[in-house]
Amino acid sequence: MRRAPNVRELGLSQNVFVWTSKDVAVWMGSLGLDEYAPLFVENNIQGDVMFLLLESHLQDMGMRRIGDRLYFKMMWGFMCTAISG
């Protein structure tokens, strides 16, 4: 099973609400989804709106592979659990 990256090691704030779209891109890269990072910057997806993303939004943004969308949602779920726990 894949592990969620350590945000401290990435130089990111543990408070994802303050992440910029570039911070989100760094996190995406750490997941091995760096090909999609520019889409998040281009669409100004910041940490405070990441919680609102649906799989359909990801698809609309250009994340075509269902496996990548599911992996993203799973890792974001881990991140949400970690910050609320």
Buried (B, 14 or more C-beta within 10 A) or exposed (E): EEEBBEBEEEEBBEEBEEBBBEBBBBBBBBBEBEEBBEBBBEBEBBBEBBEEBEEEBBEEBEBEEEEBBEBBBBBBEBBEEEEEE
